Amino acid sequence: MTEAALRPAPVDEYAPEEEPLEDPADESFVVLARDLRFPRRTYDDIGNAERLVDHYGAEVRFTVDAEQWVTYEDGRWSFKGGATRVWQRVIRTIDALPTTEATTYSNLAGVGPKGEALPSPREKFLQWASSQRMRAKLAAMREIAQGHPALHCSMNDFDRHEMLLNVGNGVVDLRTGKLLDHEPGLFLMQQSPIRFDPDAKAPMWDEFLASVMPDEERRAYLARVVGYTLTGSTEEQVMFIHHGDGQNGKGVFMRVITEIFGDYAQSVPRSTLMAKQNEGIPNDVARMMGKRLLSTTETSAGKRLDDELVKQLTGEDTVSARFLNKEFFDFRPVGKIHLVTNYLPTVGGGHGIARRLQDIGWDVIVPPEKRIKKYDEKILAAESSGVLNWAIQGCLDWQKSGLAVPTAVQEKTKEHLAKSDPLLMWRDDWTKPADPTAYTETGVLFASYKRWCQDGSIREMSIRAFGDALQEKGYARGNHPVNRRSVIFGLQLASSF
């Protein structure tokens, strides 16, 4: 979007002719304060559409790709009730004409050929304006405005400022932690309902975190994780897994954070991120546009992550998606995935997915006598602005030092990958280490792996991907000295299968 999109449309060359300025000394002349923002427009439906642009061009847009009206109210742009809200502004535009465009016309009465008084230009305009209060006229005004280039935008024009956070009482610049005024020209569609208060504290929240995550280094890391999630950046290219048995605080944590994020958060169906037979991008991916926190909960035991989708969503590339029965559109995902689960999902064996996972272990079990009912609601009621400050400080810390993943989290992630990687599980179950110079044909190993996958109802990779994955894990590849078939060194089958 350019600044030109917010300027009033130019005066139409067919606008009514200007009358000469009256003599201010003439006591019969009464002039209202002339508002130069509202030039004269033609007396027709096109002129009315331009009048809507003059009056409300800064707060209405028509999205040409979504084919929907969007309006600005209460600090944010919204599709909700867009057509109705534009209709209301159409009516207000006509209602406002006596104090806007009418001021550009003379109110000096004319004199007819026989000396009779004639309506002033302003009276003529007001008489015409009154005739526009008809449904057909108003509908035509909105319909023609829909095609006005000054009101055109696309879905990708919204929420483009990755270091701005729209909150209840302004816009937080995440680079500085300072509050800016709401401004329609920022084109922010998402909004947190929380009010920013730089002096707000969160002692209850701090006490909760200390009790469920006593390691100070991991708590500081958790703040950086949430601070990074506040932004529209995906430069870290990671997915966060909140893993642990029940009653360990991870549910309370995510419910509080989700409320703090407001519109920036989206609950993702658990099936979306899991591997499935249909490889098409699901409809709910389209809903992720502009969302910064993508939370999903409780995968069932043995489920496998959709590696390719996770790579797409955690990368910095553009994806194509569509809503049900709608056309495809392109957007760059900005959401950070937070998977809250009691069961670790299995993942593919490649480095591409492994490097994107960070397992935030929730290891402390809260004893029954220390569990507080509706703890999340109590924290939010008393300290929502303080928790927001905690997250903003985490964002500032992230900008200084990055995520700075603690050793404990790195080790937890490695342990997760070792337990959930089907290739490593097959290796541990059906093979044995061999002398680095010993070899087995890749086809023989792959047949074993394929049988193992079938027995466990696990989706197998191709033989080429199988060989690449083993090489990534340190097993050298070569060719048989006689038949030149592909071989893997240092790995042998434990027994025939």
Backbone torsions as a table, in degrees:
resi	resn	phi	psi	omega
1	MET	NA	144.1	177.2
2	THR	-111.9	165.6	177.9
3	GLU	-62.1	-26.9	-179.6
4	ALA	-61.2	-25.9	-178.5
5	ALA	-67.3	-19.1	-178.8
6	LEU	-96.8	-6.9	-178.5
7	ARG	-82.6	150.3	175.3
8	PRO	-60.6	147.6	177.4
9	ALA	-63.9	150.7	-178.9
10	PRO	-65.5	155.3	178.9
11	VAL	-63.1	132.1	-178.4
12	ASP	-69.1	139.8	-178.6
13	GLU	-65.9	-14.9	179.1
14	TYR	-102.9	18.3	178.8
15	ALA	-65.2	157.9	179.5
16	PRO	-55.4	145.9	-176.6
17	GLU	-65.4	140.4	178.8
18	GLU	-71.8	138.1	172.3
19	GLU	-87.6	151.9	176.4
20	PRO	-63.5	149.0	179.3
21	LEU	-66.2	140.5	179.8
22	GLU	-79.1	162.3	177.5
23	ASP	-77.2	115.7	-178.8
24	PRO	-61.3	-19.6	179.4
25	ALA	-74.2	-15.9	179.2
26	ASP	-71.8	111.7	-175.7
27	GLU	-65.8	-17.5	179.6
28	SER	-79.3	-8.6	-177.4
29	PHE	-95.8	122.4	177.2
30	VAL	-118.6	123.4	-177.6
31	VAL	-117.6	135.8	172.6
32	LEU	-84.1	160.1	176.9
33	ALA	-60.7	121.8	-175.5
34	ARG	-84.1	125.5	-179.3
35	ASP	-98.8	108.9	-175.0
36	LEU	-71.9	-6.0	177.1
37	ARG	-73.3	-14.8	-173.2
38	PHE	-120.2	84.9	179.2
39	PRO	-71.5	167.5	177.8
40	ARG	-72.2	138.8	178.3
41	ARG	-120.8	165.0	-179.1
42	THR	-68.5	156.0	-178.1
43	TYR	-87.6	65.0	-180.0
44	ASP	-157.8	-177.5	-176.0
45	ASP	-64.5	-36.8	178.5
46	ILE	-64.9	-42.5	176.3
47	GLY	-60.2	-38.5	178.7
48	ASN	-64.9	-39.6	177.1
49	ALA	-61.5	-39.6	177.9
50	GLU	-68.3	-31.6	175.8
51	ARG	-64.5	-37.8	176.3
52	LEU	-61.8	-40.6	177.5
53	VAL	-63.6	-42.5	179.3
54	ASP	-60.0	-42.3	-173.2
55	HIS	-84.8	-38.8	-172.3
56	TYR	-131.8	20.3	-177.9
57	GLY	-61.8	-21.6	-179.8
58	ALA	-81.9	-11.9	-173.7
59	GLU	-131.9	14.0	171.2
60	VAL	-133.7	143.4	175.7
61	ARG	-144.4	156.0	172.9
62	PHE	-117.9	119.6	-179.4
63	THR	-82.6	114.4	-173.6
64	VAL	-72.5	-27.3	179.8
65	ASP	-82.8	-36.0	177.5
66	ALA	-89.2	-13.0	-178.9
67	GLU	54.5	48.3	179.0
68	GLN	-139.9	151.1	172.6
69	TRP	-79.5	145.7	174.8
70	VAL	-135.1	139.8	-176.1
71	THR	-129.5	158.4	-178.8
72	TYR	-106.3	120.8	176.7
73	GLU	-149.6	143.3	174.2
74	ASP	53.9	40.0	172.4
75	GLY	85.5	8.1	-177.6
76	ARG	-152.4	153.9	172.1
77	TRP	-88.5	143.2	-176.2
78	SER	-148.2	142.6	172.3
79	PHE	-79.8	-19.2	-173.5
80	LYS	-60.0	119.5	179.2
81	GLY	61.2	27.5	-173.8
82	GLY	-57.2	-47.9	-178.5
83	ALA	-63.6	-39.0	179.1
84	THR	-67.0	-42.1	-179.5
85	ARG	-66.5	-35.5	175.7
86	VAL	-67.4	-39.6	176.6
87	TRP	-57.7	-42.2	178.0
88	GLN	-62.0	-38.5	179.5
89	ARG	-72.7	-30.8	173.7
90	VAL	-59.3	-47.3	179.8
91	ILE	-64.5	-43.2	-179.5
92	ARG	-63.4	-34.2	178.7
93	THR	-61.4	-48.5	178.6
94	ILE	-63.7	-41.0	179.6
95	ASP	-63.2	-29.6	-175.4
96	ALA	-84.7	-11.5	-173.9
97	LEU	-55.5	-36.3	178.9
98	PRO	-59.5	-26.1	-178.7
99	THR	-110.0	3.2	179.1
100	THR	-118.4	-89.4	-175.1
101	GLU	-65.3	-30.3	-178.9
102	ALA	-60.4	-26.3	-178.2
103	THR	-69.6	-11.4	179.2
104	THR	-85.5	-6.4	-178.2
105	TYR	-105.1	148.1	177.6
106	SER	-66.9	142.3	174.0
107	ASN	-105.5	17.2	178.1
108	LEU	-84.8	122.1	-177.8
109	ALA	-65.3	145.4	177.7
110	GLY	-87.3	173.0	179.1
111	VAL	-127.0	128.1	-178.5
112	GLY	-79.4	176.6	-178.1
113	PRO	-62.9	-23.0	179.2
114	LYS	-103.9	15.1	178.2
115	GLY	85.3	4.0	-179.6
116	GLU	-76.8	151.2	179.2
117	ALA	-74.9	136.7	177.3
118	LEU	-114.4	151.4	179.6
119	PRO	-58.7	143.6	176.5
120	SER	-70.6	160.2	175.9
121	PRO	-54.8	-34.8	179.4
122	ARG	-67.8	-41.1	178.8
123	GLU	-63.5	-38.8	177.8
124	LYS	-62.8	-42.4	179.6
125	PHE	-64.1	-44.0	-178.3
126	LEU	-65.7	-34.6	177.0
127	GLN	-65.0	-42.3	177.3
128	TRP	-65.6	-43.0	-178.8
129	ALA	-59.7	-37.2	179.1
130	SER	-63.2	-30.8	-178.6
131	SER	-75.1	-9.3	-178.7
132	GLN	-85.2	-3.9	-178.5
133	ARG	-83.7	51.2	178.4
134	MET	-121.6	146.0	-175.7
135	ARG	-56.8	-43.8	-177.9
136	ALA	-62.8	-40.2	179.5
137	LYS	-66.0	-43.7	-178.7
138	LEU	-66.3	-40.5	179.5
139	ALA	-64.7	-41.2	178.6
140	ALA	-64.4	-37.0	179.2
141	MET	-60.8	-46.1	-180.0
142	ARG	-69.0	-40.5	-177.6
143	GLU	-64.1	-43.0	-179.3
144	ILE	-71.0	-36.6	177.9
145	ALA	-61.3	-29.0	179.4
146	GLN	-58.7	-27.5	179.5
147	GLY	-98.5	4.0	-178.0
148	HIS	-74.2	124.3	-176.0
149	PRO	-60.3	-27.9	179.8
150	ALA	-67.1	-18.5	-178.9
151	LEU	-102.5	-1.4	-176.3
152	HIS	-78.8	142.1	174.2
153	CYS	-154.5	175.4	175.4
154	SER	-125.3	167.3	179.6
155	MET	-57.8	-34.5	-176.3
156	ASN	-76.1	-3.5	176.3
157	ASP	-78.1	-13.9	-175.7
158	PHE	-97.3	148.6	175.0
159	ASP	54.3	45.8	-178.4
160	ARG	-91.6	-12.3	-177.6
161	HIS	-90.1	97.1	-170.6
162	GLU	-70.3	-15.3	179.8
163	MET	-109.2	21.8	172.6
164	LEU	-114.8	139.5	178.7
165	LEU	-124.4	115.5	-179.6
166	ASN	-80.0	122.5	-178.8
167	VAL	-123.9	-177.6	-172.5
168	GLY	-63.4	-31.8	-175.1
169	ASN	-119.6	20.1	178.0
170	GLY	157.2	-157.0	-179.3
171	VAL	-128.2	121.7	179.4
172	VAL	-86.4	125.4	172.0
173	ASP	-82.4	106.2	-174.9
174	LEU	-69.0	-11.9	176.3
175	ARG	-75.1	-26.6	-176.3
176	THR	-122.4	-19.4	-174.7
177	GLY	79.1	13.8	-178.5
178	LYS	-98.8	155.1	-178.3
179	LEU	-95.4	131.3	174.4
180	LEU	-108.5	165.4	177.0
181	ASP	-75.9	152.9	169.9
182	HIS	-62.2	143.0	-177.4
183	GLU	-152.3	119.0	-178.4
184	PRO	-59.2	-30.4	-178.8
185	GLY	-66.2	-11.3	175.4
186	LEU	-78.5	-17.8	177.7
187	PHE	54.1	54.3	177.4
188	LEU	-97.2	124.9	-178.5
189	MET	-102.6	-35.1	178.7
190	GLN	-83.8	156.0	179.5
191	GLN	-157.4	136.2	169.6
192	SER	-85.9	138.5	179.9
193	PRO	-77.2	-7.8	-173.9
194	ILE	-76.9	138.5	176.0
195	ARG	-85.1	137.1	178.4
196	PHE	-82.4	125.9	176.2
197	ASP	-133.7	106.9	-174.6
198	PRO	-61.2	-18.7	-177.8
199	ASP	-97.6	-1.7	-175.9
200	ALA	-69.8	140.0	177.6
201	LYS	-115.3	168.6	-179.3
202	ALA	-142.4	66.0	-178.3
203	PRO	-63.8	-36.2	179.0
204	MET	-65.7	-41.9	177.8
205	TRP	-63.6	-44.2	178.9
206	ASP	-61.7	-41.6	179.6
207	GLU	-65.4	-40.8	178.1
208	PHE	-60.5	-49.1	-178.5
209	LEU	-62.5	-40.0	180.0
210	ALA	-64.2	-31.2	-177.9
211	SER	-78.7	-34.1	-176.8
212	VAL	-97.0	-15.8	176.8
213	MET	-140.1	77.0	-172.7
214	PRO	-66.4	-20.3	179.0
215	ASP	-71.2	113.2	-175.8
216	GLU	-61.5	-37.0	-179.9
217	GLU	-64.2	-40.8	179.5
218	ARG	-71.6	-33.6	176.7
219	ARG	-64.7	-42.6	178.6
220	ALA	-64.0	-39.3	176.1
221	TYR	-62.4	-42.4	179.9
222	LEU	-60.5	-38.8	177.3
223	ALA	-64.6	-39.3	177.8
224	ARG	-67.1	-36.9	177.3
225	VAL	-60.4	-47.7	-179.7
226	VAL	-68.1	-39.0	177.9
227	GLY	-62.1	-42.5	175.3
228	TYR	-62.9	-39.7	179.9
229	THR	-64.4	-29.0	177.6
230	LEU	-60.5	-27.1	-174.1
231	THR	-86.5	171.0	173.7
232	GLY	-94.9	12.9	178.9
233	SER	-85.5	145.6	172.7
234	THR	-125.1	25.7	-173.4
235	GLU	-63.8	-24.5	-180.0
236	GLU	-74.7	-24.5	176.9
237	GLN	53.3	51.6	-178.7
238	VAL	-132.4	161.2	174.3
239	MET	-122.6	136.9	-176.3
240	PHE	-103.8	129.9	178.6
241	ILE	-112.4	116.3	177.1
242	HIS	-95.2	97.1	-171.7
243	HIS	-113.8	141.2	175.3
244	GLY	164.3	162.1	176.5
245	ASP	-65.7	171.7	-178.0
246	GLY	-67.2	167.9	176.7
247	GLN	61.6	40.8	179.5
248	ASN	-121.9	6.1	174.3
249	GLY	95.6	-10.7	-176.2
250	LYS	-67.0	-32.2	178.0
251	GLY	-67.9	-44.9	176.7
252	VAL	-59.8	-45.3	-179.7
253	PHE	-56.6	-50.6	-175.9
254	MET	-69.3	-33.8	178.4
255	ARG	-66.9	-39.7	178.0
256	VAL	-65.8	-48.3	-178.1
257	ILE	-62.0	-40.3	-179.8
258	THR	-61.1	-41.2	178.5
259	GLU	-66.9	-37.6	179.1
260	ILE	-63.8	-38.8	-179.0
261	PHE	-73.2	-27.2	178.8
262	GLY	59.1	-126.2	-178.8
263	ASP	-63.0	-22.5	-178.9
264	TYR	-71.4	-11.0	-179.3
265	ALA	-102.2	145.9	174.7
266	GLN	-139.6	131.9	174.2
267	SER	-83.2	124.2	-176.7
268	VAL	-101.8	127.9	176.4
269	PRO	-53.4	138.8	-175.6
270	ARG	-59.2	-28.1	-178.1
271	SER	-72.4	-20.9	-175.0
272	THR	-61.1	-42.0	-174.3
273	LEU	-91.4	-0.9	-178.7
274	MET	-96.5	147.0	179.0
275	ALA	-61.2	142.2	-177.8
276	LYS	-147.6	168.3	-178.2
277	GLN	-66.2	-42.9	179.6
278	ASN	-82.1	115.9	-174.3
279	GLU	-88.5	1.9	-180.0
280	GLY	-66.9	151.4	178.4
281	ILE	-69.4	124.1	-177.0
282	PRO	-68.4	159.6	-177.5
283	ASN	-60.5	-32.8	-175.1
284	ASP	-71.4	-9.4	172.5
285	VAL	-65.6	-34.6	178.7
286	ALA	-61.1	-31.2	179.9
287	ARG	-71.9	-11.4	-177.5
288	MET	-78.6	-8.2	-176.9
289	MET	-59.2	123.8	178.5
290	GLY	82.5	-8.1	-179.1
291	LYS	-83.6	138.0	-176.6
292	ARG	-106.5	-22.7	176.9
293	LEU	-118.1	113.7	178.2
294	LEU	-110.4	105.1	-176.0
295	SER	-110.1	139.8	175.3
296	THR	-142.4	151.2	-170.7
297	THR	-129.3	153.2	165.8
298	GLU	50.3	72.4	168.5
299	THR	-73.3	147.5	177.3
300	SER	-74.3	158.2	180.0
301	ALA	-60.3	136.9	175.1
302	GLY	85.7	-2.2	179.9
303	LYS	-74.3	150.0	-176.5
304	ARG	-113.4	134.3	177.1
305	LEU	-64.8	144.9	171.7
306	ASP	-79.2	94.3	-172.6
307	ASP	-56.3	-44.9	-175.5
308	GLU	-66.5	-40.5	179.2
309	LEU	-66.8	-41.8	177.9
310	VAL	-60.7	-41.0	177.9
311	LYS	-62.1	-42.0	179.6
312	GLN	-63.6	-44.5	-174.6
313	LEU	-75.3	-26.2	-179.2
314	THR	-96.9	-4.6	177.6
315	GLY	-85.5	-168.5	-179.2
316	GLU	-117.8	23.3	-178.2
317	ASP	-97.2	163.9	177.1
318	THR	-82.5	141.1	176.2
319	VAL	-120.1	157.6	175.0
320	SER	-105.0	136.5	179.6
321	ALA	-150.9	170.2	176.8
322	ARG	-156.7	154.1	171.8
323	PHE	-82.9	163.5	-176.7
324	LEU	-56.0	127.3	178.4
325	ASN	64.0	21.1	177.7
326	LYS	-116.4	167.5	179.2
327	GLU	-75.4	156.0	176.2
328	PHE	-68.5	148.2	171.0
329	PHE	-140.6	157.5	-178.0
330	ASP	-104.0	142.3	173.6
331	PHE	-155.8	161.6	177.6
332	ARG	-102.5	114.9	179.7
333	PRO	-62.7	138.9	178.0
334	VAL	-120.4	2.7	-176.0
335	GLY	-79.7	143.8	173.4
336	LYS	-103.1	125.7	-175.2
337	ILE	-80.2	128.4	174.3
338	HIS	-122.3	107.8	179.7
339	LEU	-98.4	117.9	-180.0
340	VAL	-104.8	116.8	-171.1
341	THR	-152.7	150.7	171.8
342	ASN	-88.8	-16.9	-177.0
343	TYR	-120.9	133.4	178.0
344	LEU	-74.9	127.2	175.5
345	PRO	-74.7	152.3	174.0
346	THR	-81.7	153.7	-178.9
347	VAL	-132.4	164.0	176.5
348	GLY	-69.1	171.0	-174.2
349	GLY	-90.5	-3.0	-174.4
350	GLY	-79.6	157.2	177.6
351	HIS	-65.6	-29.2	-176.2
352	GLY	-58.1	-38.2	178.7
353	ILE	-88.8	-35.9	-176.3
354	ALA	-60.5	-40.1	-176.7
355	ARG	-72.4	-12.2	-177.3
356	ARG	-92.4	-5.7	-175.2
357	LEU	-100.6	137.2	170.9
358	GLN	-131.6	117.3	-175.8
359	ASP	-93.9	106.1	178.3
360	ILE	-89.9	97.1	-176.5
361	GLY	-73.1	133.0	173.9
362	TRP	-109.9	95.6	-167.4
363	ASP	-99.3	-18.6	-175.2
364	VAL	-84.6	124.6	174.9
365	ILE	-93.1	120.8	-179.6
366	VAL	-76.0	122.2	-179.5
367	PRO	-65.8	152.5	-176.2
368	PRO	-52.7	-39.1	-175.8
369	GLU	-70.7	-13.9	-179.4
370	LYS	-107.3	2.7	179.2
371	ARG	-79.3	134.8	-177.5
372	ILE	-112.0	123.0	179.8
373	LYS	-66.8	138.9	178.2
374	LYS	52.8	40.4	-177.8
375	TYR	-59.2	-41.6	-179.4
376	ASP	-61.1	-41.5	-179.5
377	GLU	-65.6	-37.9	179.7
378	LYS	-67.8	-41.0	178.1
379	ILE	-63.6	-45.6	-178.5
380	LEU	-65.3	-39.3	-178.9
381	ALA	-64.6	-34.0	-174.0
382	ALA	-100.0	-27.5	-166.2
383	GLU	-138.9	26.8	-175.6
384	SER	-59.6	-43.0	179.2
385	SER	-67.2	-34.0	177.2
386	GLY	-67.5	-40.0	177.2
387	VAL	-65.4	-38.0	175.9
388	LEU	-60.2	-42.7	177.8
389	ASN	-62.0	-39.0	177.1
390	TRP	-59.2	-42.8	179.8
391	ALA	-68.7	-40.9	179.5
392	ILE	-64.5	-41.1	176.7
393	GLN	-63.1	-38.1	175.4
394	GLY	-60.9	-36.3	178.0
395	CYS	-66.9	-42.6	177.8
396	LEU	-62.9	-40.2	177.9
397	ASP	-65.7	-39.5	178.3
398	TRP	-61.6	-40.2	179.9
399	GLN	-64.7	-27.7	179.6
400	LYS	-81.1	-41.9	-169.6
401	SER	-127.4	3.2	-175.4
402	GLY	71.8	-166.1	-179.4
403	LEU	-71.0	-28.4	179.3
404	ALA	45.5	64.8	-173.2
405	VAL	-64.8	123.5	179.6
406	PRO	-63.6	155.0	178.6
407	THR	-57.6	-38.8	-178.8
408	ALA	-61.0	-38.4	178.8
409	VAL	-71.4	-39.5	178.1
410	GLN	-61.8	-43.1	179.8
411	GLU	-67.2	-38.8	178.4
412	LYS	-62.7	-40.0	-179.9
413	THR	-67.0	-42.6	177.7
414	LYS	-61.1	-41.4	178.6
415	GLU	-62.6	-42.1	177.8
416	HIS	-59.8	-48.8	-177.3
417	LEU	-62.7	-38.7	179.5
418	ALA	-64.6	-34.7	-178.2
419	LYS	-81.7	-24.8	-170.9
420	SER	-110.5	-5.2	-179.0
421	ASP	-80.2	111.8	-178.6
422	PRO	-56.6	-34.7	-178.7
423	LEU	-65.7	-43.0	178.6
424	LEU	-68.9	-35.0	178.1
425	MET	-64.8	-42.2	175.9
426	TRP	-62.1	-44.8	-179.3
427	ARG	-58.3	-45.1	-178.1
428	ASP	-69.2	-31.7	-177.2
429	ASP	-80.4	-40.6	-165.4
430	TRP	-121.9	3.6	179.0
431	THR	-129.8	173.2	176.0
432	LYS	-140.4	151.2	178.2
433	PRO	-62.7	150.5	179.8
434	ALA	-135.4	167.5	175.4
435	ASP	-57.1	137.1	-177.8
436	PRO	-54.9	-21.4	179.8
437	THR	-91.2	-12.7	177.7
438	ALA	-77.9	153.4	-176.9
439	TYR	-143.6	160.0	174.5
440	THR	-134.5	141.2	179.1
441	GLU	-61.2	137.7	-179.2
442	THR	-58.6	-38.9	-179.7
443	GLY	-62.5	-36.4	178.6
444	VAL	-67.9	-45.8	178.3
445	LEU	-62.6	-40.7	-177.8
446	PHE	-66.1	-38.2	177.9
447	ALA	-61.7	-38.6	176.7
448	SER	-65.1	-47.0	179.4
449	TYR	-60.8	-42.4	-179.3
450	LYS	-62.4	-42.6	177.9
451	ARG	-64.0	-41.6	178.9
452	TRP	-60.9	-43.7	179.1
453	CYS	-62.7	-42.8	179.9
454	GLN	-62.9	-40.6	179.3
455	ASP	-64.2	-31.7	-177.9
456	GLY	-102.1	9.0	-178.9
457	SER	54.5	42.2	-179.9
458	ILE	-108.2	136.5	179.9
459	ARG	-68.9	128.5	-176.9
460	GLU	-90.7	154.8	173.9
461	MET	-92.1	169.3	178.5
462	SER	-72.3	163.0	-179.1
463	ILE	-63.9	-33.0	178.0
464	ARG	-67.9	-46.0	178.2
465	ALA	-64.0	-34.8	177.8
466	PHE	-59.9	-48.6	178.9
467	GLY	-64.4	-41.4	178.9
468	ASP	-62.5	-41.8	-178.2
469	ALA	-65.5	-40.6	177.6
470	LEU	-64.6	-37.5	178.2
471	GLN	-65.5	-39.1	176.9
472	GLU	-60.7	-29.3	-178.5
473	LYS	-89.5	8.9	171.5
474	GLY	102.2	3.6	179.4
475	TYR	-91.7	122.8	-177.5
476	ALA	-72.1	149.7	177.8
477	ARG	-114.0	154.1	178.3
478	GLY	-164.1	-160.5	179.7
479	ASN	-128.2	143.9	178.5
480	HIS	-59.7	135.7	-176.1
481	PRO	-65.2	-19.2	-177.6
482	VAL	-105.0	-58.8	-174.1
483	ASN	-94.3	-1.9	176.4
484	ARG	63.7	15.1	176.4
485	ARG	-71.9	155.9	179.7
486	SER	-66.1	138.0	178.7
487	VAL	-133.2	159.9	175.2
488	ILE	-117.6	128.9	-179.7
489	PHE	-90.1	145.9	172.7
490	GLY	81.9	14.4	-177.5
491	LEU	-143.8	131.0	178.1
492	GLN	-135.6	154.1	176.2
493	LEU	-69.9	141.1	179.1
494	ALA	-69.8	-33.5	178.2
495	SER	-162.1	170.5	175.5
496	SER	-69.6	157.5	-175.6
497	PHE	-123.5	NA	NA
